[in-house]
Every structure is written in C-alpha cells, then in structure tokens.
Amino acid sequence: MAPLLAALRRRSAACAAGEQAALLAALACAPPSSPSEGASSASTATCWESDSGSSYASIPAEFYALCQSGASREWGNLHTRVFRALTAPLLRLLIWLAMKQSVPTNCSMLLMRVANQVFNAPNANKDWVARRFLRLVLPSEHAHMTAATPTLYARFRFALFELPGVGIPGILNFLDGRTQWFDDRVTAALDAGVTQVVVIAAGFDSTAYRLGRPGVTFFEVDLPKASARKRALLGAALPGATAPARGAGAGKAAAAAAALATAAGARVEFVAADLATSPLAEALASSSSFDPSRPALFTAQGLLYYLPPRAVAGLLAGVRGIAAPGSRLAFDFMRLDCLSGRRLTGGLEVMRLGVAARGEPFLSALDDAPGCVEALGRSFGFRAVERFGARQLAARFLPHLRFREFPAPVQPCFAFAEFAVDGGEQ
C-alpha cells in the first residue's frame, strides 16, 4: 500500500494552491461550531484535474472544516504541543533504535493483526489467512510467534507495543477489532444480496478468501506491482485454494487475465491501477467486470489517515460517482481531536512519530463531534448509517475488555463510519 499512498500524495500536491485558499476563504463565513450549516451542496471547487483537463472530483466547500491535517496551532492543543516538544527528542531516538530492524508499516500491521490469535486472547479475529501471509513476508517473526509456545522475544516485543510512554496502548486490540468490524460489514452486505465488493488499496486484505460466496465478485484495487505481488503471495499462501477464474463478464480480457476463483466460489479480480492518475471509475471500467448499475460495498481499511485532505475528498467523490443506490462505503479514520492535539493521546504520539520516520506520516483526520460525520457524508451525497468509536468497538467485538480511559484497552484515536447511497439520482 505504501507506493499507492506516495502516488496519491504526489497527485494531491499537484492541485492548485489557489483553489484551496478560495475554499478556506469561503469556509470563514460558516459558523465554526456547525461546519455544515448554511453550506450549499452546490458550493464546490474542482480539483484533482486529470492531465486531459477533465474533472476527477469536486470538493464540497464545507469539506475542509470536517477533514483537516491537524497541524493548526491553537490554545486548545497547547498542552499537546508542549508535550510533543519535550518528549519528541527521546521518542525519536527510541524509534531510530527500533527501526534498525524495522519492517514496512503494512507488514507491521499484519504482524499485530495476528497477535491476539497467537496469544489465544478471548474473542480474537478469525483471519487465518493473515497468519499464512505473515509466514511468507516475515518468516522469522512468524517462527517466534508460532512455536509450541510463543518465544520470550515474541512476548517481550508485544508487551512493548502496549507499554504506556514508549508503546501504543490498545493498538493490538484496535487492529483485532478493526478486522472484525470490516468482516462484519462485508458479511452484512453479502447477506443483503450485494454481489460486488471493491477493496481499495487492498494490500494484505484477505476478506475475499475467507468470506467470499458463489456469485460474489471482489475487486482488489492496488498499484500494478502491488497487485502482482499479491497474486504471487496468494499462490504460495493458499495453494489449491484459488484457481484462475473463467470468463470476465462483458468480454473484458484484462479482467479474465487477472482473476481468481476462491475455494468458496467467489471471484476475485485484481484491478491494477494508479488512483493518483486514474479515477476509480476509469480503473474499474477499463480492467474489471464491475457493474456501476448494481449495488456494491466499497471498503477503505487503514487508508484515509495516510492521505492529505484533498485526496480524501477525491476518494469520497470517486466512490460516490460510481455507487449505485443501495451501495455502501465502509472506512476507518483518525479522530481530528486526537491528531490536532486537542485531546492528548500518548500512544498516538509514539505512533505518529513512528509512521513519519518510515516516510508514511498521518496526513488527515475527520471531525467526529456530534453531527460532523453525518455532515461529511451528506456533502458528498451519502447518508451516514454508522459511526463507531473505540468504546463501541470493544463492546461489540471484544466484550471481555473493561473499557477505561487510561490506558485505553482499544486505541481511542481511531473510529469507523459506514455511508449508504439511497435511491434516486446519483
């Protein structure tokens, strides 16, 4: 996923700065306590122009009040800015020492995603494919974790993850619960009769190979090299569990060449595309059998907070542009009060410096104050059907945890949302 993030950032940076200044000037007229009040849905500015000059997406003017980089300096985050200034030098040193044996962020997430399974934690996620991926991409870590009993090294490593001050308390449970929440959304969509699932920035996502059903097609969208690596990885991780799929629908040879059939009978099409230069609709239309006239579930897991606000807007508008009535969009996001520092979250400070040291900084967060997520959805033509925080995540998927504020058993700086497309004009 890292190459896709870099490409999206480059494309976003190429947008004209004058457009954003005009939008921010327009936003100054809106009451700060209610970003969406009085904002016309027709008040938009065009950005993400393709090289041919056609519009990639239109950003509602109220968007920049709801999605920000969190870099503002204000009285409300003075305490966090002081904390960062005092602790950053030591934390950067610790991170530099730790990163001598570092792995890419997506591999780290994979490692932590299987931790609760390996340590037999109650209510752990059921992503058995992730353990097979881990064996191939991080064989030494896999060996430590899957010995007859996890080694002392493995136990110490994961204890550090949860240690306040130098670790990220609640991150393992967050990733465990996140896997379960997205699994739940996919299962609910398939139960409702949806037969198309679009996985944006697929990476090590394995839902198609665990939850797929006959007649359902999963479209895994990623950069060409990432798609090729994923297909090679699947061949080694799931020998005999996948096979070349027959027929691409609508005579699309490219889709047939890059498609698999899972053991459960689902179809997986690998959409190799650079979303920084090609709109999602164009990528799906040119190299897949995706049918925009039928409902679909779109998922964006672990993606939005690595994108600048303009790229987040482009993604939301791109999905809305091809989502038929009855479609859903499920995603997780970072809370703006945490990234901006209005709420001090120690674990986030460690994580923020860690991902930045890998060249993958957190670039955006959403305001999840009451009504804001709903306003964000409306501004792009969606209806928000669910907003899910750490406390709700623990209650639904990890009920053995007793929720407390510090140290939080589930990392509280992240949240989840699901948007729906109702009937009528798109």
Contacts in CASP RR format, 6 or more apart in sequence:
PFRMAT RR
TARGET T0000
AUTHOR 0000-0000-0000
METHOD contacts of the structure
MODEL  1
MAPLLAALRRRSAACAAGEQAALLAALACAPPSSPSEGASSASTATCWES
DSGSSYASIPAEFYALCQSGASREWGNLHTRVFRALTAPLLRLLIWLAMK
QSVPTNCSMLLMRVANQVFNAPNANKDWVARRFLRLVLPSEHAHMTAATP
TLYARFRFALFELPGVGIPGILNFLDGRTQWFDDRVTAALDAGVTQVVVI
AAGFDSTAYRLGRPGVTFFEVDLPKASARKRALLGAALPGATAPARGAGA
GKAAAAAAALATAAGARVEFVAADLATSPLAEALASSSSFDPSRPALFTA
QGLLYYLPPRAVAGLLAGVRGIAAPGSRLAFDFMRLDCLSGRRLTGGLEV
MRLGVAARGEPFLSALDDAPGCVEALGRSFGFRAVERFGARQLAARFLPH
LRFREFPAPVQPCFAFAEFAVDGGEQ
1 105 0 8 1.000
1 106 0 8 1.000
1 201 0 8 1.000
1 203 0 8 1.000
1 222 0 8 1.000
1 226 0 8 1.000
1 303 0 8 1.000
2 104 0 8 1.000
2 105 0 8 1.000
2 106 0 8 1.000
2 360 0 8 1.000
3 223 0 8 1.000
3 225 0 8 1.000
3 226 0 8 1.000
4 201 0 8 1.000
4 222 0 8 1.000
4 223 0 8 1.000
4 226 0 8 1.000
4 274 0 8 1.000
4 275 0 8 1.000
4 276 0 8 1.000
5 201 0 8 1.000
5 303 0 8 1.000
5 306 0 8 1.000
5 307 0 8 1.000
5 360 0 8 1.000
7 223 0 8 1.000
7 274 0 8 1.000
7 275 0 8 1.000
7 276 0 8 1.000
7 277 0 8 1.000
8 275 0 8 1.000
8 276 0 8 1.000
8 307 0 8 1.000
8 311 0 8 1.000
9 307 0 8 1.000
9 308 0 8 1.000
9 311 0 8 1.000
9 363 0 8 1.000
10 276 0 8 1.000
11 48 0 8 1.000
11 276 0 8 1.000
11 277 0 8 1.000
11 311 0 8 1.000
12 48 0 8 1.000
12 276 0 8 1.000
12 307 0 8 1.000
12 308 0 8 1.000
12 310 0 8 1.000
12 311 0 8 1.000
13 308 0 8 1.000
15 47 0 8 1.000
15 48 0 8 1.000
15 49 0 8 1.000
15 310 0 8 1.000
16 47 0 8 1.000
19 45 0 8 1.000
19 46 0 8 1.000
19 47 0 8 1.000
20 47 0 8 1.000
20 64 0 8 1.000
20 310 0 8 1.000
22 45 0 8 1.000
23 45 0 8 1.000
23 59 0 8 1.000
23 61 0 8 1.000
23 63 0 8 1.000
23 64 0 8 1.000
24 64 0 8 1.000
26 43 0 8 1.000
26 61 0 8 1.000
27 35 0 8 1.000
27 61 0 8 1.000
27 62 0 8 1.000
27 64 0 8 1.000
27 65 0 8 1.000
30 36 0 8 1.000
30 37 0 8 1.000
30 38 0 8 1.000
30 39 0 8 1.000
30 62 0 8 1.000
30 65 0 8 1.000
31 37 0 8 1.000
32 65 0 8 1.000
35 62 0 8 1.000
35 65 0 8 1.000
35 66 0 8 1.000
35 367 0 8 1.000
35 372 0 8 1.000
35 375 0 8 1.000
36 62 0 8 1.000
36 65 0 8 1.000
36 66 0 8 1.000
36 371 0 8 1.000
36 372 0 8 1.000
36 375 0 8 1.000
36 378 0 8 1.000
36 379 0 8 1.000
39 60 0 8 1.000
39 61 0 8 1.000
39 62 0 8 1.000
39 379 0 8 1.000
40 61 0 8 1.000
41 60 0 8 1.000
41 378 0 8 1.000
41 379 0 8 1.000
41 381 0 8 1.000
43 60 0 8 1.000
43 61 0 8 1.000
43 62 0 8 1.000
44 58 0 8 1.000
44 59 0 8 1.000
44 60 0 8 1.000
44 61 0 8 1.000
45 58 0 8 1.000
45 59 0 8 1.000
45 61 0 8 1.000
46 55 0 8 1.000
46 57 0 8 1.000
46 58 0 8 1.000
46 59 0 8 1.000
47 56 0 8 1.000
47 57 0 8 1.000
47 58 0 8 1.000
47 59 0 8 1.000
47 310 0 8 1.000
47 313 0 8 1.000
47 314 0 8 1.000
48 55 0 8 1.000
48 56 0 8 1.000
48 57 0 8 1.000
48 310 0 8 1.000
48 311 0 8 1.000
48 314 0 8 1.000
49 55 0 8 1.000
49 56 0 8 1.000
50 56 0 8 1.000
50 277 0 8 1.000
50 279 0 8 1.000
51 277 0 8 1.000
56 279 0 8 1.000
56 314 0 8 1.000
56 317 0 8 1.000
56 318 0 8 1.000
57 279 0 8 1.000
57 313 0 8 1.000
57 314 0 8 1.000
57 316 0 8 1.000
57 317 0 8 1.000
57 318 0 8 1.000
58 317 0 8 1.000
59 310 0 8 1.000
59 313 0 8 1.000
59 314 0 8 1.000
59 317 0 8 1.000
60 313 0 8 1.000
60 379 0 8 1.000
60 380 0 8 1.000
62 375 0 8 1.000
62 379 0 8 1.000
63 309 0 8 1.000
63 313 0 8 1.000
63 376 0 8 1.000
63 379 0 8 1.000
64 309 0 8 1.000
65 367 0 8 1.000
66 366 0 8 1.000
66 367 0 8 1.000
66 372 0 8 1.000
66 375 0 8 1.000
66 376 0 8 1.000
66 379 0 8 1.000
67 309 0 8 1.000
67 312 0 8 1.000
67 313 0 8 1.000
67 336 0 8 1.000
67 364 0 8 1.000
67 365 0 8 1.000
67 366 0 8 1.000
67 367 0 8 1.000
67 376 0 8 1.000
68 309 0 8 1.000
68 336 0 8 1.000
68 340 0 8 1.000
68 364 0 8 1.000
68 365 0 8 1.000
68 367 0 8 1.000
69 308 0 8 1.000
69 309 0 8 1.000
69 339 0 8 1.000
69 363 0 8 1.000
69 364 0 8 1.000
69 365 0 8 1.000
70 336 0 8 1.000
70 339 0 8 1.000
70 340 0 8 1.000
70 341 0 8 1.000
70 364 0 8 1.000
70 365 0 8 1.000
71 340 0 8 1.000
72 340 0 8 1.000
73 81 0 8 1.000
74 340 0 8 1.000
74 342 0 8 1.000
76 341 0 8 1.000
76 342 0 8 1.000
77 340 0 8 1.000
77 341 0 8 1.000
77 342 0 8 1.000
79 344 0 8 1.000
80 341 0 8 1.000
80 342 0 8 1.000
80 343 0 8 1.000
80 344 0 8 1.000
81 341 0 8 1.000
83 344 0 8 1.000
83 349 0 8 1.000
84 349 0 8 1.000
87 349 0 8 1.000
88 349 0 8 1.000
88 353 0 8 1.000
91 166 0 8 1.000
91 349 0 8 1.000
91 350 0 8 1.000
91 353 0 8 1.000
92 353 0 8 1.000
92 357 0 8 1.000
94 166 0 8 1.000
95 350 0 8 1.000
95 353 0 8 1.000
95 354 0 8 1.000
95 357 0 8 1.000
96 357 0 8 1.000
99 354 0 8 1.000
99 357 0 8 1.000
99 358 0 8 1.000
102 358 0 8 1.000
103 111 0 8 1.000
103 138 0 8 1.000
104 358 0 8 1.000
105 355 0 8 1.000
105 358 0 8 1.000
105 360 0 8 1.000
106 203 0 8 1.000
106 204 0 8 1.000
107 137 0 8 1.000
107 138 0 8 1.000
109 175 0 8 1.000
109 204 0 8 1.000
109 302 0 8 1.000
110 130 0 8 1.000
110 133 0 8 1.000
110 134 0 8 1.000
110 137 0 8 1.000
110 138 0 8 1.000
110 204 0 8 1.000
111 134 0 8 1.000
111 138 0 8 1.000
111 141 0 8 1.000
112 158 0 8 1.000
112 161 0 8 1.000
112 171 0 8 1.000
112 172 0 8 1.000
112 175 0 8 1.000
113 125 0 8 1.000
113 127 0 8 1.000
113 130 0 8 1.000
113 175 0 8 1.000
113 176 0 8 1.000
113 179 0 8 1.000
114 127 0 8 1.000
114 130 0 8 1.000
114 131 0 8 1.000
114 134 0 8 1.000
114 145 0 8 1.000
115 121 0 8 1.000
115 145 0 8 1.000
115 158 0 8 1.000
115 161 0 8 1.000
115 172 0 8 1.000
115 175 0 8 1.000
115 176 0 8 1.000
116 124 0 8 1.000
116 125 0 8 1.000
116 172 0 8 1.000
116 173 0 8 1.000
116 176 0 8 1.000
117 124 0 8 1.000
117 125 0 8 1.000
117 127 0 8 1.000
117 131 0 8 1.000
118 131 0 8 1.000
118 145 0 8 1.000
118 146 0 8 1.000
118 150 0 8 1.000
118 154 0 8 1.000
119 150 0 8 1.000
119 158 0 8 1.000
121 176 0 8 1.000
122 398 0 8 1.000
122 400 0 8 1.000
123 397 0 8 1.000
123 398 0 8 1.000
123 399 0 8 1.000
123 400 0 8 1.000
124 176 0 8 1.000
125 176 0 8 1.000
125 177 0 8 1.000
125 179 0 8 1.000
125 180 0 8 1.000
125 183 0 8 1.000
126 183 0 8 1.000
126 210 0 8 1.000
127 179 0 8 1.000
127 183 0 8 1.000
127 206 0 8 1.000
127 210 0 8 1.000
128 210 0 8 1.000
129 206 0 8 1.000
129 209 0 8 1.000
129 210 0 8 1.000
129 237 0 8 1.000
129 238 0 8 1.000
130 179 0 8 1.000
130 204 0 8 1.000
130 206 0 8 1.000
131 142 0 8 1.000
131 146 0 8 1.000
132 237 0 8 1.000
132 238 0 8 1.000
133 204 0 8 1.000
133 206 0 8 1.000
133 233 0 8 1.000
133 237 0 8 1.000
134 141 0 8 1.000
134 142 0 8 1.000
134 145 0 8 1.000
135 142 0 8 1.000
135 146 0 8 1.000
135 237 0 8 1.000
136 233 0 8 1.000
136 236 0 8 1.000
136 237 0 8 1.000
137 204 0 8 1.000
137 233 0 8 1.000
141 154 0 8 1.000
144 150 0 8 1.000
144 151 0 8 1.000
144 153 0 8 1.000
144 154 0 8 1.000
144 157 0 8 1.000
145 151 0 8 1.000
145 154 0 8 1.000
158 172 0 8 1.000
160 166 0 8 1.000
160 167 0 8 1.000
161 167 0 8 1.000
161 168 0 8 1.000
161 171 0 8 1.000
161 172 0 8 1.000
162 168 0 8 1.000
162 169 0 8 1.000
162 170 0 8 1.000
162 171 0 8 1.000
162 172 0 8 1.000
162 407 0 8 1.000
163 169 0 8 1.000
164 346 0 8 1.000
164 347 0 8 1.000
164 406 0 8 1.000
164 407 0 8 1.000
165 346 0 8 1.000
165 347 0 8 1.000
165 350 0 8 1.000
166 350 0 8 1.000
167 347 0 8 1.000
167 350 0 8 1.000
168 347 0 8 1.000
168 348 0 8 1.000
168 350 0 8 1.000
168 351 0 8 1.000
168 411 0 8 1.000
169 346 0 8 1.000
169 347 0 8 1.000
169 407 0 8 1.000
169 408 0 8 1.000
169 409 0 8 1.000
169 411 0 8 1.000
170 407 0 8 1.000
170 408 0 8 1.000
170 409 0 8 1.000
170 410 0 8 1.000
170 411 0 8 1.000
171 347 0 8 1.000
171 351 0 8 1.000
171 411 0 8 1.000
173 394 0 8 1.000
173 398 0 8 1.000
173 401 0 8 1.000
173 409 0 8 1.000
173 410 0 8 1.000
173 411 0 8 1.000
174 390 0 8 1.000
174 393 0 8 1.000
174 410 0 8 1.000
174 411 0 8 1.000
174 414 0 8 1.000
176 397 0 8 1.000
176 398 0 8 1.000
177 393 0 8 1.000
177 397 0 8 1.000
177 398 0 8 1.000
177 410 0 8 1.000
178 301 0 8 1.000
178 302 0 8 1.000
178 332 0 8 1.000
178 393 0 8 1.000
178 414 0 8 1.000
178 416 0 8 1.000
180 397 0 8 1.000
181 332 0 8 1.000
181 388 0 8 1.000
181 393 0 8 1.000
181 396 0 8 1.000
181 397 0 8 1.000
181 416 0 8 1.000
182 207 0 8 1.000
182 299 0 8 1.000
182 301 0 8 1.000
182 330 0 8 1.000
183 207 0 8 1.000
183 210 0 8 1.000
183 211 0 8 1.000
184 397 0 8 1.000
185 297 0 8 1.000
185 299 0 8 1.000
185 328 0 8 1.000
185 330 0 8 1.000
185 418 0 8 1.000
186 197 0 8 1.000
186 207 0 8 1.000
186 211 0 8 1.000
186 297 0 8 1.000
186 299 0 8 1.000
187 211 0 8 1.000
189 197 0 8 1.000
189 297 0 8 1.000
189 328 0 8 1.000
190 197 0 8 1.000
190 211 0 8 1.000
190 212 0 8 1.000
190 213 0 8 1.000
190 216 0 8 1.000
193 295 0 8 1.000
194 216 0 8 1.000
194 295 0 8 1.000
194 296 0 8 1.000
194 297 0 8 1.000
194 326 0 8 1.000
194 327 0 8 1.000
194 328 0 8 1.000
195 215 0 8 1.000
195 216 0 8 1.000
195 217 0 8 1.000
195 294 0 8 1.000
196 216 0 8 1.000
196 217 0 8 1.000
196 219 0 8 1.000
196 290 0 8 1.000
196 291 0 8 1.000
196 294 0 8 1.000
196 295 0 8 1.000
196 296 0 8 1.000
196 297 0 8 1.000
197 207 0 8 1.000
197 208 0 8 1.000
197 216 0 8 1.000
197 217 0 8 1.000
197 218 0 8 1.000
197 219 0 8 1.000
197 296 0 8 1.000
197 297 0 8 1.000
197 298 0 8 1.000
197 299 0 8 1.000
198 218 0 8 1.000
198 219 0 8 1.000
198 221 0 8 1.000
198 280 0 8 1.000
198 284 0 8 1.000
198 290 0 8 1.000
198 296 0 8 1.000
198 297 0 8 1.000
198 298 0 8 1.000
198 299 0 8 1.000
199 205 0 8 1.000
199 207 0 8 1.000
199 208 0 8 1.000
199 218 0 8 1.000
199 219 0 8 1.000
199 220 0 8 1.000
199 221 0 8 1.000
199 299 0 8 1.000
199 301 0 8 1.000
200 221 0 8 1.000
200 275 0 8 1.000
200 280 0 8 1.000
200 298 0 8 1.000
200 299 0 8 1.000
200 300 0 8 1.000
200 303 0 8 1.000
200 315 0 8 1.000
200 319 0 8 1.000
201 221 0 8 1.000
201 222 0 8 1.000
201 300 0 8 1.000
201 301 0 8 1.000
201 302 0 8 1.000
201 303 0 8 1.000
202 220 0 8 1.000
202 221 0 8 1.000
202 222 0 8 1.000
202 226 0 8 1.000
202 227 0 8 1.000
202 230 0 8 1.000
203 220 0 8 1.000
203 222 0 8 1.000
203 226 0 8 1.000
203 230 0 8 1.000
204 230 0 8 1.000
205 220 0 8 1.000
205 299 0 8 1.000
205 301 0 8 1.000
207 218 0 8 1.000
207 299 0 8 1.000
208 218 0 8 1.000
208 220 0 8 1.000
208 262 0 8 1.000
208 266 0 8 1.000
208 268 0 8 1.000
209 234 0 8 1.000
209 238 0 8 1.000
209 241 0 8 1.000
209 242 0 8 1.000
209 262 0 8 1.000
209 263 0 8 1.000
209 268 0 8 1.000
212 218 0 8 1.000
212 262 0 8 1.000
212 264 0 8 1.000
212 265 0 8 1.000
212 266 0 8 1.000
213 264 0 8 1.000
213 265 0 8 1.000
213 266 0 8 1.000
214 264 0 8 1.000
214 265 0 8 1.000
214 266 0 8 1.000
215 265 0 8 1.000
215 266 0 8 1.000
215 267 0 8 1.000
216 266 0 8 1.000
216 267 0 8 1.000
217 266 0 8 1.000
217 267 0 8 1.000
217 268 0 8 1.000
217 269 0 8 1.000
217 289 0 8 1.000
217 290 0 8 1.000
218 266 0 8 1.000
218 267 0 8 1.000
218 268 0 8 1.000
218 269 0 8 1.000
219 269 0 8 1.000
219 271 0 8 1.000
219 284 0 8 1.000
219 288 0 8 1.000
219 290 0 8 1.000
220 227 0 8 1.000
220 230 0 8 1.000
220 268 0 8 1.000
220 269 0 8 1.000
220 270 0 8 1.000
220 271 0 8 1.000
221 271 0 8 1.000
221 273 0 8 1.000
221 275 0 8 1.000
221 280 0 8 1.000
221 283 0 8 1.000
221 284 0 8 1.000
222 230 0 8 1.000
222 270 0 8 1.000
222 271 0 8 1.000
222 272 0 8 1.000
222 273 0 8 1.000
223 272 0 8 1.000
223 273 0 8 1.000
223 274 0 8 1.000
224 272 0 8 1.000
224 273 0 8 1.000
224 274 0 8 1.000
227 258 0 8 1.000
227 270 0 8 1.000
227 271 0 8 1.000
227 272 0 8 1.000
228 272 0 8 1.000
230 270 0 8 1.000
231 258 0 8 1.000
231 260 0 8 1.000
231 270 0 8 1.000
234 242 0 8 1.000
234 260 0 8 1.000
235 242 0 8 1.000
238 263 0 8 1.000
240 263 0 8 1.000
241 262 0 8 1.000
241 263 0 8 1.000
242 260 0 8 1.000
242 261 0 8 1.000
242 262 0 8 1.000
242 263 0 8 1.000
242 268 0 8 1.000
243 260 0 8 1.000
243 261 0 8 1.000
244 259 0 8 1.000
244 260 0 8 1.000
244 261 0 8 1.000
245 256 0 8 1.000
245 259 0 8 1.000
245 260 0 8 1.000
245 261 0 8 1.000
245 267 0 8 1.000
245 268 0 8 1.000
245 269 0 8 1.000
246 256 0 8 1.000
246 261 0 8 1.000
247 255 0 8 1.000
247 256 0 8 1.000
247 259 0 8 1.000
248 254 0 8 1.000
248 255 0 8 1.000
248 256 0 8 1.000
248 259 0 8 1.000
248 269 0 8 1.000
248 288 0 8 1.000
248 289 0 8 1.000
249 255 0 8 1.000
249 256 0 8 1.000
249 289 0 8 1.000
250 289 0 8 1.000
252 287 0 8 1.000
252 288 0 8 1.000
252 289 0 8 1.000
254 286 0 8 1.000
254 287 0 8 1.000
254 288 0 8 1.000
255 269 0 8 1.000
255 287 0 8 1.000
255 288 0 8 1.000
255 289 0 8 1.000
258 269 0 8 1.000
258 270 0 8 1.000
258 271 0 8 1.000
258 272 0 8 1.000
258 287 0 8 1.000
259 267 0 8 1.000
259 268 0 8 1.000
259 269 0 8 1.000
259 270 0 8 1.000
260 267 0 8 1.000
260 268 0 8 1.000
260 270 0 8 1.000
261 267 0 8 1.000
261 268 0 8 1.000
262 268 0 8 1.000
269 288 0 8 1.000
269 289 0 8 1.000
269 290 0 8 1.000
271 283 0 8 1.000
271 284 0 8 1.000
271 287 0 8 1.000
271 288 0 8 1.000
272 287 0 8 1.000
273 282 0 8 1.000
273 283 0 8 1.000
273 287 0 8 1.000
275 283 0 8 1.000
275 315 0 8 1.000
278 286 0 8 1.000
279 318 0 8 1.000
280 315 0 8 1.000
280 318 0 8 1.000
280 319 0 8 1.000
280 322 0 8 1.000
281 292 0 8 1.000
281 318 0 8 1.000
281 321 0 8 1.000
281 322 0 8 1.000
284 290 0 8 1.000
284 292 0 8 1.000
284 322 0 8 1.000
285 292 0 8 1.000
290 296 0 8 1.000
290 322 0 8 1.000
292 322 0 8 1.000
292 323 0 8 1.000
292 324 0 8 1.000
293 324 0 8 1.000
294 324 0 8 1.000
295 323 0 8 1.000
295 324 0 8 1.000
295 325 0 8 1.000
295 326 0 8 1.000
295 327 0 8 1.000
295 328 0 8 1.000
295 421 0 8 1.000
296 323 0 8 1.000
296 324 0 8 1.000
296 327 0 8 1.000
297 327 0 8 1.000
297 328 0 8 1.000
297 329 0 8 1.000
297 330 0 8 1.000
298 319 0 8 1.000
298 323 0 8 1.000
298 327 0 8 1.000
298 328 0 8 1.000
298 329 0 8 1.000
298 330 0 8 1.000
299 329 0 8 1.000
299 330 0 8 1.000
299 331 0 8 1.000
300 315 0 8 1.000
300 329 0 8 1.000
300 330 0 8 1.000
300 331 0 8 1.000
300 332 0 8 1.000
301 331 0 8 1.000
301 332 0 8 1.000
302 331 0 8 1.000
302 332 0 8 1.000
303 315 0 8 1.000
303 331 0 8 1.000
304 312 0 8 1.000
304 315 0 8 1.000
304 331 0 8 1.000
304 332 0 8 1.000
304 333 0 8 1.000
304 334 0 8 1.000
304 364 0 8 1.000
304 366 0 8 1.000
305 333 0 8 1.000
305 334 0 8 1.000
305 339 0 8 1.000
305 362 0 8 1.000
305 363 0 8 1.000
305 364 0 8 1.000
305 365 0 8 1.000
306 355 0 8 1.000
306 360 0 8 1.000
306 361 0 8 1.000
306 362 0 8 1.000
306 363 0 8 1.000
307 315 0 8 1.000
307 363 0 8 1.000
307 364 0 8 1.000
308 363 0 8 1.000
308 364 0 8 1.000
309 363 0 8 1.000
309 364 0 8 1.000
311 364 0 8 1.000
312 364 0 8 1.000
316 329 0 8 1.000
316 376 0 8 1.000
316 377 0 8 1.000
316 380 0 8 1.000
316 382 0 8 1.000
317 380 0 8 1.000
319 329 0 8 1.000
320 380 0 8 1.000
320 381 0 8 1.000
320 382 0 8 1.000
320 421 0 8 1.000
320 426 0 8 1.000
321 426 0 8 1.000
323 329 0 8 1.000
323 421 0 8 1.000
323 426 0 8 1.000
324 421 0 8 1.000
324 426 0 8 1.000
325 421 0 8 1.000
325 422 0 8 1.000
325 423 0 8 1.000
325 424 0 8 1.000
325 426 0 8 1.000
326 420 0 8 1.000
326 421 0 8 1.000
326 422 0 8 1.000
326 423 0 8 1.000
327 420 0 8 1.000
327 421 0 8 1.000
328 385 0 8 1.000
328 418 0 8 1.000
328 419 0 8 1.000
328 420 0 8 1.000
328 421 0 8 1.000
329 382 0 8 1.000
329 418 0 8 1.000
329 419 0 8 1.000
330 416 0 8 1.000
330 417 0 8 1.000
330 418 0 8 1.000
331 416 0 8 1.000
331 417 0 8 1.000
331 418 0 8 1.000
332 414 0 8 1.000
332 415 0 8 1.000
332 416 0 8 1.000
332 417 0 8 1.000
333 365 0 8 1.000
333 366 0 8 1.000
333 368 0 8 1.000
333 414 0 8 1.000
333 415 0 8 1.000
333 416 0 8 1.000
333 417 0 8 1.000
334 362 0 8 1.000
334 364 0 8 1.000
334 365 0 8 1.000
334 366 0 8 1.000
334 413 0 8 1.000
334 414 0 8 1.000
334 415 0 8 1.000
335 343 0 8 1.000
335 365 0 8 1.000
335 366 0 8 1.000
335 368 0 8 1.000
335 412 0 8 1.000
335 413 0 8 1.000
335 414 0 8 1.000
335 415 0 8 1.000
336 342 0 8 1.000
336 365 0 8 1.000
336 366 0 8 1.000
336 367 0 8 1.000
336 368 0 8 1.000
337 343 0 8 1.000
337 367 0 8 1.000
337 368 0 8 1.000
337 369 0 8 1.000
338 345 0 8 1.000
338 348 0 8 1.000
338 365 0 8 1.000
338 412 0 8 1.000
338 413 0 8 1.000
339 348 0 8 1.000
339 352 0 8 1.000
339 362 0 8 1.000
339 364 0 8 1.000
339 365 0 8 1.000
339 413 0 8 1.000
340 365 0 8 1.000
345 411 0 8 1.000
345 412 0 8 1.000
345 413 0 8 1.000
347 411 0 8 1.000
347 413 0 8 1.000
348 411 0 8 1.000
348 413 0 8 1.000
352 361 0 8 1.000
352 362 0 8 1.000
355 361 0 8 1.000
355 362 0 8 1.000
356 362 0 8 1.000
366 372 0 8 1.000
366 373 0 8 1.000
366 376 0 8 1.000
366 415 0 8 1.000
366 417 0 8 1.000
367 373 0 8 1.000
368 387 0 8 1.000
368 389 0 8 1.000
368 415 0 8 1.000
373 384 0 8 1.000
373 387 0 8 1.000
373 417 0 8 1.000
374 384 0 8 1.000
374 387 0 8 1.000
376 384 0 8 1.000
377 383 0 8 1.000
377 384 0 8 1.000
377 419 0 8 1.000
378 384 0 8 1.000
380 419 0 8 1.000
381 421 0 8 1.000
382 419 0 8 1.000
382 420 0 8 1.000
382 421 0 8 1.000
383 419 0 8 1.000
383 420 0 8 1.000
383 421 0 8 1.000
383 422 0 8 1.000
384 417 0 8 1.000
384 418 0 8 1.000
384 419 0 8 1.000
384 420 0 8 1.000
385 418 0 8 1.000
385 419 0 8 1.000
385 420 0 8 1.000
386 416 0 8 1.000
386 417 0 8 1.000
386 418 0 8 1.000
387 415 0 8 1.000
387 416 0 8 1.000
387 417 0 8 1.000
388 415 0 8 1.000
388 416 0 8 1.000
388 417 0 8 1.000
389 412 0 8 1.000
389 414 0 8 1.000
389 415 0 8 1.000
389 416 0 8 1.000
390 403 0 8 1.000
390 408 0 8 1.000
390 410 0 8 1.000
390 411 0 8 1.000
390 412 0 8 1.000
390 414 0 8 1.000
390 415 0 8 1.000
391 403 0 8 1.000
391 410 0 8 1.000
391 412 0 8 1.000
393 410 0 8 1.000
393 416 0 8 1.000
394 401 0 8 1.000
394 403 0 8 1.000
394 409 0 8 1.000
394 410 0 8 1.000
395 403 0 8 1.000
398 409 0 8 1.000
398 410 0 8 1.000
401 409 0 8 1.000
401 410 0 8 1.000
402 409 0 8 1.000
403 409 0 8 1.000
403 410 0 8 1.000
405 412 0 8 1.000
END
